[in-house]
């Protein structure tokens, strides 16, 4: 049984998701009913904000919290407009009043490089960490060097902040295959691993590869590298459903992951599949 540290739900009849117009194959409702039909060995999951209209971010949190009796959501990573700096404080305070919210995320993957180190964004990161939230960071490989500078600032202000790098920092596997040193990804990840309170989410890899023809041998080197850099105690598994359906689906991704994890020690599997997520997101059970 797994803890899935990266699960999305969405219902376009309830909330607005402009980005779904670019991926029509997954643009329909994805709710606990569709999730349950997969029959996955997941005992608990962390819901991660799905980039609905920012004005509806609290509605998204309240909707998902209301699903907790139908799906084992143990924690929520909510959207917060960190780029507003001091202007983000009201949103952070509102999230702090919602007990299932354990972390926040302001995805930067589609923003210009300067966004990551903008003073207001850095201020928002500090404010969220001081409020006790972990910070999920969704950034692409070319942004990882600037992310290191942002984390230098964050940890100088909040030494015990907890941060999570989503999807291994989104390496461009579709272009580079198994060459982990292309575009400086491997070096940048090794640099980031020096932050002791940063965890790395093993998720989203198949959608970084060729959706219609990814190969295990292209993905394995990336997982091997983050495990070597972070150690199992700072890596955690994520399914990234339903985005994973763009590239073969959850069962195929889970099979690939389990095949790779079969070479690990039992302690490593236990950490990546359960305990890191439990610690990072302060989940109950165990």
Protein Blocks (a to p, Z undefined) as FASTA:
>chain_A
ZZdfbdcdddfklmccfklmmmmmlmpccdfklmmmnopabfbdcdddehiafklmmmmm
mmmmmmmmmbccfbdcddddfknommmmmmmmmmmmpmklmbdcddfklgcfklmmgmkl
mmmmmmmmmnopacdddddfklmmmmmmmmmmmmmmmmmbccddehhlpaafklnmmalk
gghlmmmmmmmmmpmkbccddehklmmmcfklpcfklmmmmmmmmmmmnopmlgccdeki
aklmmnopjklmmmmmmmmmmmpcfklmmmmmmmmmmmmnopgeZZ
